[in-house]
Amino acid sequence: MSRSRVQREDFDIAAEIDAITASRADIGAVATFTGLVRDHGGTVAAMELEHYPGMTERALKEIAQEAERRFPLLDACIIHRYGLLNPGDRIVLTIAASAHRQAAFDGAAFLMDYLKTKAPFWKRETTPEGGAEWVDARDSDDAATAKWSNYNG
């Protein structure tokens, strides 16, 4: 039972974990990843995230469902924010719940790796001087996603 959403407002990590684990005695492990806006040594004053409504939600749902097909997950969650965010703000949360820790760890990593390359988000960083620049895709993100094509658990 995967769940995902795109939202402007912040999220409560503990509440999201509680929502997944409530009344579930079969879950033995929960792994999470939380991404934050970095200031890159003072060069980023803010980050604006844009997405394609409808398409983005479908992509997140497909990524979570793929994680559940590949790993013995009992639940998976992706929450991604959009809008104007400041350094230190939460951007993204992935949660993977399983009976055992390795599947939870792998599931959470898979969710984040696929999210970085398969979800339609665009990021623009603003400098303290007021300049703005779109953030390019990184080869390291593609490499992280590619490693899952040969993954055998």
Residue pairs with C-beta under 8 A, 6 or more apart in sequence:
1 74
1 75
2 61
2 64
2 65
2 67
2 68
2 75
2 76
2 77
3 20
3 64
3 75
3 76
3 77
3 78
4 57
4 60
4 61
4 63
4 64
4 77
4 78
4 79
4 80
5 57
5 60
5 78
5 79
5 80
6 51
6 53
6 56
6 57
6 60
6 79
6 80
6 81
6 82
7 79
7 80
7 81
7 82
8 81
8 82
8 83
9 81
10 81
10 89
10 90
11 79
11 81
11 90
11 93
13 32
13 34
13 90
13 93
16 77
16 79
16 93
16 95
17 30
17 32
17 95
20 27
20 30
20 75
20 77
20 95
20 97
21 27
21 30
21 97
24 74
24 75
24 97
26 74
26 99
27 74
27 75
27 97
27 98
27 99
28 98
28 99
28 100
28 101
29 97
29 98
29 99
29 100
29 101
29 103
29 104
29 105
30 95
30 96
30 97
30 104
31 95
31 96
31 101
31 104
31 105
31 107
31 108
32 93
32 94
32 95
32 96
32 108
33 92
33 93
33 94
33 108
33 109
33 111
33 112
34 90
34 92
34 93
35 90
35 91
35 92
35 93
35 112
36 88
36 89
36 90
36 91
37 44
37 46
37 47
37 85
37 86
37 87
37 88
37 89
37 91
38 44
38 87
39 45
39 87
39 88
40 125
42 128
43 125
43 127
43 128
44 87
44 125
44 126
44 127
45 86
45 87
45 126
45 127
45 128
46 84
46 85
46 86
46 87
46 125
46 126
47 84
47 85
47 86
47 91
47 123
47 124
47 125
47 126
47 135
48 83
48 84
48 85
48 123
48 124
48 126
48 132
49 80
49 81
49 82
49 83
49 85
49 91
49 121
49 122
49 123
50 82
50 121
50 122
50 123
50 124
51 80
51 82
51 119
51 120
51 121
51 122
52 120
55 120
56 80
56 119
56 120
56 121
59 118
59 119
59 120
60 78
60 80
60 115
60 119
62 118
63 78
63 111
63 114
63 115
63 118
63 119
64 76
64 77
64 78
64 111
66 110
66 114
67 73
67 76
67 96
67 107
67 110
67 111
67 114
68 76
68 107
70 107
70 110
70 148
70 151
71 96
71 98
71 103
71 106
71 107
71 110
71 153
72 98
72 99
72 100
72 103
73 96
73 97
73 98
73 103
73 104
73 107
74 97
74 98
74 99
75 95
75 96
75 97
76 94
76 95
76 96
76 97
76 107
76 111
77 93
77 94
77 95
78 92
78 93
78 94
78 95
78 111
78 115
79 92
79 93
80 91
80 92
80 115
80 119
80 121
81 89
81 90
81 91
81 92
82 121
85 91
92 112
92 115
94 108
94 111
94 112
94 115
95 108
96 103
96 104
96 105
96 106
96 107
96 108
96 110
96 111
97 104
98 104
98 107
102 153
103 153
106 151
106 153
110 148
113 141
113 144
113 145
113 147
113 148
114 145
114 148
116 141
116 144
116 145
117 137
117 141
117 142
117 144
117 145
118 145
122 134
122 135
123 134
123 135
124 132
124 133
124 134
124 135
125 132
125 133
125 135
126 132
127 133
